[in-house]
Amino acid sequence: SAYRLCTMRKLPFVLARTLTSGTSGSPVLPDMSEVRSRLRDIVGASTNWRDHVQAMQERKALHTLLAKRQEDLPPRRMKDSYLEVILPLGSQPEIREKYLNVHNSVRFGRILEDLDSLGVLICYTHTKQEMQPRSPLSIVTALVDKINLCKKIIYPDCDIKFTGNVSWVGRTSMEVKMHMLQLHGGDYSPVLDATFVMVARDPENKRPAFVNPLVPESPEEEEVFKQGELNKLKRIDFSTASLLKMAPTAEERNIVHDIFLNTLDTRQEGEGWTVSFRSRKLPPNSVWMEDAKLKGLQICHPQERNIFNRIFGGFLMRKAFELGWATACSYGSSRPFIISVDDIMFQRPVEVGSLLLLSGQVCYTEKNYIQVRVHSEVYDPDTREHQTTNIFHFTFISENEVPRVVPKTYG
């Protein structure tokens, strides 16, 4: 199907219960501000922008703490990285304003920011060495594999709980599975599940660095680990099948040609037909793809920096999502709801002070569903060069059926 609604599999939640079994009482859970505070402590990040250069210089000395081989690092279990974090929207109303949208529900862009921070902390928890207060690793988000939602609305006055753990490990990369639940009637019910891939690099964020191997302890954990390996292989297959490297399949060529034939403007002249490749007509209840775009610009201020003094990946995701939502909203002329996030690739870091250009494009529609691609690039005013930083894919469901989007050019 053209979209994927979230079917919350039992396995992650069974696994979450086994990871927390053995804990007694009801410990006070950390909140999102504590997550970010812990991250700064682990890395030794500066709290003042003017001190950031010195803080990064101090990190260079941590090179000596890096493992020469992965085999030198102690293996870890899934429960070692398991974290639970609270977002107390119900019990602490003062933080609600930051998360509130005009429709009196929670801003999904803020949730993307929180998932990104939590994913990094989970990876630091997996790689933590007891005798080292500061980590020599720079852990950054490589991609968001998928986020599936099973609730259209996230309520702004009920507590939210995030849980997550490392689910698969390569040599220098880690897959993290996270779940978000919201409190209703005394019970937490599932809202979304997310899969992020993080990479570990040296203290200066220049080269890959080894991470602790992961050892599954039960059949459920082995299944989760195996799925992580399959996800990695799928990503490799997908990248090698790119149109920049490989011709379209026969089926893909037929689809493109059918769309082209359906938009040809044929007119009868005498006994024959005269058809021009440039003579095109828009089918009924359709919109040309080139007319389904929105653009945005962000100036990247120091306030939006991460612990490595680059622009925070969660901020980029929030801004891209908000433009994607606005693109879907203007296209469908009604309120869209996010149901899936796929394939967010972080191709290069964004420096503080950059001009960030965002371009939202409706690229597929079916009934009430709208898929939006957001392309993000940085513009260097000195060299006048544009460089792609991210590509985002968001799937929305609109309140009303939407027109069909039709491509005009082969690209």
C-alpha positions in Angstrom: 0.0 0.0 0.0 1.0 3.6 -0.5 1.1 4.3 3.3 2.0 2.4 6.4 -0.2 2.8 9.4 1.4 1.8 12.7 0.6 -1.6 13.9 2.1 -1.6 17.3 3.7 -5.1 17.5 3.5 -6.8 20.8 7.2 -7.7 20.8 8.7 -4.3 21.6 6.4 -3.9 24.6 7.0 -7.4 25.8 10.7 -6.7 25.5 10.3 -3.4 27.4 8.6 -5.2 30.3 11.4 -7.8 30.4 14.1 -5.0 30.4 12.5 -3.3 33.4 11.7 -6.5 35.3 13.6 -6.7 38.6 13.2 -3.0 39.3 11.4 -2.4 42.6 9.1 0.5 43.6 8.3 3.4 41.4 11.5 5.4 40.8 11.2 9.1 39.8 11.8 9.2 36.1 14.0 11.8 34.5 12.4 14.4 32.3 13.6 15.8 28.9 15.5 18.7 30.5 17.5 16.2 32.5 18.2 14.2 29.3 19.8 17.3 27.7 21.7 18.1 30.9 23.1 14.6 31.1 24.2 14.8 27.5 26.1 18.0 28.2 27.8 16.4 31.2 28.8 13.3 29.2 30.4 15.3 26.4 31.7 18.2 28.5 29.8 20.7 26.3 29.9 24.4 27.0 26.8 26.2 28.2 28.0 29.5 26.7 28.5 30.0 22.9 31.6 32.1 23.5 33.3 29.1 25.3 32.5 26.5 22.6 35.9 26.6 20.9 37.7 25.9 24.2 35.3 23.1 25.0 36.0 21.4 21.7 39.7 21.9 22.2 39.4 20.1 25.5 37.7 17.1 23.8 40.8 16.4 21.7 42.6 15.0 24.7 39.9 12.2 24.9 41.4 10.6 21.8 43.6 8.4 24.0 40.4 6.8 25.5 39.2 5.4 22.2 39.3 1.6 21.7 41.7 0.4 19.0 39.4 -2.6 18.2 35.8 -3.4 19.0 36.9 -6.6 20.6 38.6 -4.6 23.4 35.2 -3.2 24.5 33.0 -5.1 27.0 29.8 -6.5 25.4 26.5 -5.0 26.6 22.9 -6.2 27.0 19.8 -4.5 25.7 18.7 -3.8 29.3 22.0 -2.0 29.9 20.9 0.9 27.7 17.1 0.8 28.5 15.8 4.2 29.6 12.5 5.6 30.6 11.9 9.4 30.5 8.8 11.4 31.4 7.4 14.4 29.7 5.1 15.8 32.4 2.6 17.7 30.4 -0.2 16.8 32.8 1.5 17.1 36.1 3.6 20.2 35.2 1.4 22.5 33.2 4.1 25.2 33.0 6.0 23.3 30.3 2.8 22.8 28.2 3.0 26.1 26.3 6.2 25.0 24.4 4.4 21.8 23.2 1.1 23.3 22.3 -0.2 23.9 18.7 -3.2 26.0 17.6 -5.4 22.9 17.4 -4.9 22.3 21.2 -2.8 19.2 20.6 0.9 18.5 20.9 3.3 19.8 18.3 4.8 16.8 16.6 8.0 18.7 15.7 8.8 19.0 19.5 8.4 15.2 19.8 10.9 14.8 17.0 13.4 16.9 19.0 12.8 14.9 22.1 13.2 11.5 20.3 16.5 12.7 18.8 17.9 13.7 22.2 16.8 10.5 23.9 18.2 8.4 21.1 21.7 9.9 21.6 21.5 9.5 25.4 20.5 5.8 25.0 23.6 5.2 22.9 25.8 7.0 25.4 24.3 4.7 28.1 25.2 1.7 25.9 28.8 2.8 25.5 29.4 4.2 29.0 32.7 3.2 30.7 32.5 3.2 34.5 35.9 4.9 35.1 35.4 7.6 32.5 33.1 10.6 33.5 33.3 12.0 30.0 32.8 10.0 26.8 35.4 10.1 24.1 32.7 9.3 21.5 30.8 11.8 19.4 27.4 10.1 18.9 25.3 11.7 16.1 22.1 10.8 14.3 22.8 9.2 10.9 19.2 8.6 9.9 15.6 8.1 11.1 14.6 4.7 9.7 11.0 5.1 10.5 8.4 6.5 12.9 4.9 5.1 12.9 2.0 6.7 14.7 -1.1 4.9 15.9 -2.8 8.0 17.4 -3.9 11.0 15.3 -3.9 13.4 18.3 -1.4 13.7 21.1 -3.1 15.4 24.1 -1.4 18.5 25.6 -2.6 17.9 29.2 -1.6 14.2 29.8 1.8 13.0 30.8 3.9 11.3 28.1 6.4 8.5 28.7 9.3 7.6 26.4 11.1 4.3 26.6 13.9 3.0 24.5 17.1 0.9 24.2 19.8 -0.1 21.7 18.4 -2.9 19.6 21.2 -3.6 17.2 24.9 -2.8 17.0 27.4 -2.8 14.1 31.1 -1.9 14.5 30.6 1.9 14.7 26.8 2.3 14.4 23.8 1.5 16.7 20.1 1.1 16.0 17.8 2.5 18.7 14.2 1.6 19.2 12.0 4.1 21.1 8.3 4.1 22.1 6.1 6.9 23.2 3.1 6.3 25.4 0.5 8.7 26.9 -1.3 8.5 30.2 -5.1 8.0 29.9 -7.3 6.8 32.8 -4.4 5.7 34.9 -2.7 3.6 32.1 -0.1 4.4 29.5 -1.3 3.6 25.9 1.0 3.5 22.8 1.2 6.6 20.6 4.2 5.8 18.3 7.3 3.7 17.8 10.5 5.0 16.3 13.7 3.5 14.9 16.8 5.7 14.7 20.4 4.8 13.6 23.2 6.6 15.4 26.9 6.6 14.5 29.9 6.9 16.8 32.8 9.1 15.8 36.0 10.3 17.5 36.1 13.3 20.0 36.4 15.8 17.1 33.6 14.1 15.1 36.0 13.4 12.2 36.4 9.6 12.0 34.3 6.6 12.9 34.9 5.0 16.4 34.2 1.5 17.7 31.2 0.9 20.0 30.5 -1.9 22.5 29.0 -5.1 20.9 25.5 -6.1 21.8 24.6 -9.5 23.1 20.9 -10.6 22.9 19.8 -12.6 26.0 16.5 -14.1 25.0 14.6 -15.3 21.9 12.7 -12.0 21.8 15.9 -10.0 21.9 17.5 -12.2 19.2 14.4 -11.5 17.0 14.8 -7.7 17.6 18.6 -7.9 16.9 17.9 -10.0 13.7 15.4 -7.3 12.5 18.1 -4.7 13.0 20.5 -6.6 10.8 17.7 -6.9 8.1 17.1 -3.2 8.4 20.7 -2.5 7.7 20.7 -4.8 4.6 17.6 -3.1 3.3 19.2 0.3 3.6 22.3 -1.0 1.6 20.0 -2.5 -1.1 18.0 0.8 -1.3 21.1 2.9 -1.7 22.5 0.6 -4.5 19.1 0.8 -6.3 19.2 4.6 -6.5 18.3 6.0 -9.9 21.7 7.8 -9.9 23.3 4.3 -10.0 20.8 2.0 -11.7 18.2 2.3 -14.5 14.5 2.0 -13.6 12.9 -1.5 -13.7 10.5 -2.4 -16.5 7.6 -1.9 -14.1 8.8 1.5 -13.1 9.3 2.5 -16.7 5.7 1.5 -17.5 4.3 3.5 -14.6 6.2 6.6 -15.7 5.1 6.1 -19.3 1.5 5.6 -18.4 1.5 8.9 -16.4 3.1 10.6 -19.4 0.5 9.2 -21.8 -2.4 10.2 -19.5 -1.2 13.8 -19.6 -0.7 14.1 -23.4 -2.9 16.6 -25.2 -4.1 14.9 -28.3 -6.1 16.8 -30.9 -7.6 15.5 -34.2 -6.5 17.2 -37.4 -8.0 15.8 -40.6 -7.7 12.0 -40.6 -4.7 11.7 -38.2 -3.6 12.7 -34.7 -1.0 15.3 -34.1 0.7 14.8 -30.7 3.6 16.9 -29.3 5.7 15.8 -26.4 5.4 19.3 -25.1 1.7 19.5 -25.5 0.4 18.3 -22.1 -2.9 18.6 -20.3 -3.8 18.2 -16.6 -6.2 15.3 -15.9 -9.4 16.2 -14.0 -9.1 16.7 -10.2 -5.3 16.8 -10.4 -2.5 19.3 -9.6 0.9 19.5 -11.4 3.6 18.5 -9.0 5.5 21.7 -9.7 2.5 23.7 -8.3 2.6 21.7 -5.0 5.6 23.3 -3.4 6.5 25.5 -0.4 9.8 26.9 0.5 11.3 28.2 3.8 14.5 29.8 5.2 16.1 29.4 8.6 19.0 31.4 10.0 20.9 28.9 12.2 21.5 30.7 15.5 23.7 29.5 18.4 20.6 28.8 20.5 19.9 25.8 18.2 23.3 24.2 18.6 23.8 20.6 19.8 26.4 19.4 22.3 29.0 19.4 19.5 28.2 23.0 18.5 26.6 22.1 15.2 22.9 22.7 14.6 20.8 20.2 16.6 19.4 17.4 14.4 16.0 17.6 16.3 15.7 21.3 15.4 16.3 20.4 11.7 13.6 17.7 11.9 11.1 20.0 13.6 11.6 22.8 11.0 11.3 20.3 8.1 8.2 18.7 9.6 6.5 22.1 10.1 7.2 23.0 6.4 6.0 19.5 5.4 2.8 19.9 7.4 2.2 23.4 5.9 2.8 21.9 2.4 0.2 19.1 3.1 -2.2 21.6 4.6 -2.1 24.1 1.7 -2.4 21.2 -0.8 -5.3 19.4 0.8 -7.1 22.6 2.0 -7.8 20.9 5.4 -5.9 19.9 8.5 -3.4 17.0 7.9 -2.4 14.5 10.5 1.1 12.9 10.5 1.0 9.0 10.4 4.5 8.1 9.3 8.0 9.4 9.0 10.5 7.6 6.8 14.0 7.9 5.5 15.4 11.0 7.2 19.0 10.9 6.0 21.5 13.2 7.7 24.1 13.7 4.9 26.2 16.4 6.4 26.2 18.6 9.6 24.8 22.1 9.6 27.1 24.7 11.0 26.0 27.5 13.3 25.5 30.7 11.2 24.4 28.8 8.1 21.5 29.9 5.9 19.2 26.8 5.8 17.0 26.5 2.8 14.0 24.1 3.0 11.8 23.0 0.1 8.6 21.0 0.6 7.1 19.1 -2.3 4.0 16.9 -2.5 5.3 13.8 -4.3 2.5 11.3 -4.0 -1.2 11.3 -3.2 -3.9 8.6 -2.8 -7.4 9.2 -1.5 -6.9 11.1 1.8 -3.1 10.5 1.9 -0.4 13.0 1.1 3.3 12.2 1.0 5.6 15.2 1.3 9.3 15.2 0.6 11.3 18.0 2.2 14.8 18.8 0.9 17.1 20.7 3.2 20.3 22.5 2.0 22.8 25.0 3.3 23.7 28.1 1.3 27.2 29.6 1.8 26.9 33.3 0.9 30.7 33.6 0.5 31.0 30.8 -2.1 27.4 30.9 -3.3 27.4 27.1 -3.1 24.4 25.0 -2.1 24.9 21.6 -0.3 22.2 19.1 0.6 22.1 18.3 4.3 19.0 16.3 4.7 16.1 14.7 2.9 12.9 14.0 4.8 9.7 12.0 3.9 6.5 12.5 5.8 3.1 10.8 5.2 0.0 12.7 6.2 -3.7 11.8 6.3 -6.0 14.7 5.4 -9.5 15.3 6.7 -10.8 15.3 3.1 -9.9 13.5 -0.1 -7.2 15.3 -1.9 -6.5 16.0 -5.7 -4.1 13.6 -7.4 -0.6 15.1 -7.8 0.8 14.6 -11.3 4.5 15.0 -12.4 5.1 17.0 -15.5 8.8 16.3 -16.1 10.6 13.0 -16.2 12.6 13.9 -13.1 
